[in-house]
């Protein structure tokens, strides 16, 4: 088994899975739909291309929370909003939640090493701009890690052993793992990103805690 590790770090990021109308939510860590959407942008896979998306959906994902960050909300006003009936609404008010100063280590596990290498290369030279949940939320640090491709390492091993991405005052880190027997259900497994047939399936995850590894040493 092989695992590709990537870094999601920014002043602001948002990973909504239950947004409805005037409330735009965010999870406390990246969603699988959000991460695969980011990979599609890097690879140049159009949202209407379900066949291009399919190989990514079988990747097993895990997230290590290196820094939780803070949950924040913006009171947002939009002008001249187009409605479903084709008419335009003068003003639309909404509450949009986001995470401030969070840092995540995301792992993608697969037996297909060539696929992970292809993703790594695309993240280093993306086809389209990359953002963390919303177009205004650009990465604060490079997403690909130089040593992020962990050959022969399982998802658990890679997330547990990789050096901390930032200093931490905690003794443990939370890790959310995709787990067919996990007790928590998340409705963020993308089946299609198409505007007309946008669909998601549930997946199960488990949450564990590991001791904080030593941080990455900065070069002199």
N, C-alpha and C positions, 0 to 999 in steps of 0.2 A: 504494500500500500504506500501511496505517496501523498504529501500534503503541500499545498501552496499557501503560504502565509502572506497577508497583506495588512497594511496599516491604514486605519481610518481615523484621522486626527484633524480637527478643525475648530475654529472659534465657535461655529454653529453647525449642527447637523440635525436632520429630522428623518425618522423612519416610521412613518405612519402606516397602519394596516387597517384602521377602522374609521377613517375620516368620512364624515357625513356632512354635507351642506356647509353650515357656517362654523363647524368645529373641525379643525385639522389636527389630529393627534400625532404623537410620536411614541414609539416604544422606548424602553430604557437601554436598548442595544440594537444594532443593525438588524433589519428583517432580511429574510432570504430573498424576498421579492425585490427589495431595494438593492441588495448586493448583486443579484443576477442582472438587474437593470443596469447597474454600473458596468458590469462585464460586457453586456450587449453594446453599450456605448463605446467601450474600448475596442471591441471586435468589429464594430460597424454592422451589427445585426439590427435591422429595422424592426420596429414594434409590431409590424404586420407579419413578420417572418417567424411563424410558429416552428417550422422545421429547424431553423437556425438556433432557436431557443432551446429545443428539446435536449441536446447533449449536455447543456449546462444544468438542467433541472435534476439530473441524477447525481450531481456533486453533493457529497455530504458536508454540511456546514457547521462550524462551531465558532463561538465568539468568546474571547477573553477580555474582560473589562479591566483595562489597565488604569483608567481613571474614569470614575462615574460621571463627573461633570455635574451640572446643575440644570434642572428642568425649568424652562422659562416659557413665556407666552407673549406673543405680539398681538395687539389689537389692530386688525388690518382693514383698510378701506380700499375697495376697488371701484373704479368708475366705468360706466358703459359696459356692463357685464352681459354677455350673450346668454340667453336662457335656452332651455331645451325646446321650447316652442318656436324658436327662431327670433323672438323679440329681444329687445335690449332693455336691461334694467339700469336705471341711472346710477344707483349706489348699492354695493353689497358689502356688508360688514361681517367680519369673521374673526375668530380666535385661533391663532396658529401657534402650536406648541413646538418647541425645539430643545435640543440639548446644547448647553454652553460648555466649551472647553473639555469635551469628552475625548478619550483616547481608547481605541479598540484594536485588538489584534484578531483578525478574522482568518480562519482556516478553511480551506476547501480540499476535501479528500477524494482521491480517485485512484483506481488502478491504472488509468490511462495517463501515463507520464507525458506523452506527446501533447495531450489536451492541456495539461497544466503548463507545459512549456509555452504553448501557443498563447494561453491567457497571460502569462507573465510577460511575454514579448509585447502583447497588445497593450498592457497597462503601462509599459515603458514608452510606447509610441502609439497612443490611442487615436482611433479614427475620428471620434467626436469628443467634445469636451466632457470632462468627468466632474460630477458634483455629488454631494453627500445628502441625497434625499430631495433637495430642491435646487433649482438652477442658481439661486443666489448663494448657496452654501458650498463654496469651493474648498478643496483640501488645503489644510494648513501645512502639511508635510507630504512628501512624495508617498503615493500609495504603494508602489512596489518596493519590496525590500531586497537588497542585493543578495542576501542569503535566504530569501524567503521560500525557495523551492527545496523541500525537505524530502529527499529520496529515501524510501524505505521506512518512513516514519508515519505512524497512524496519526489521526487527527488529535487524539488525546495526548500522545507523546509530544507532538509539535507544539501544541498550545501550552502544555505544562512546562516544557523545558526551555522555550525560547526566552532570551533575556527580556526583562521588563522594558517597555518603550519609554517610560518616564519614571522619575523618582516617585516613591509611594511611601506614605506613612502607615499604611495598613499592613497586617501580617498575612492576609490571604487575599486572593483574587477570585472573583466570580467567573465561572465558565459555563456558558450555555451550549449544550451539545445536541445536535440532531440525533434522536434516539427513538427507534420504532417502539420501544417499550416505555418511553418516558411518560411521566404523569401530566405534563403540561401540553396543551394543544394550541398551536399557532396557525392561523389561517393565512399563511403567507407563502405557500408553495405555488409559484406561478405556473399556469398552464398556457396562458396566452396574454400578451400585453396589448393585443389589438384593441383599438378604440371601440369596435363594434362587438367583439366577442371576448372582452377582457374577463378572465376567469382565474380563480385561485382555489387551491385545494388545502385541506388541513394537513399539518405534519406534527409530529410529537417531538418534544425536547425534554431534556433533563438539566438540572442546575447542580453544579458541584463547586466546591471551593478548594483551592490549592494554595500552598505557601507561595508568597511572592518571590519570583526568581530575581537574581541580581540584575540591575539595570544595564543597558547597553553602555559601554564605556565610550565617552567622547574622545576623539583624536586630539592630541596635543597640538 
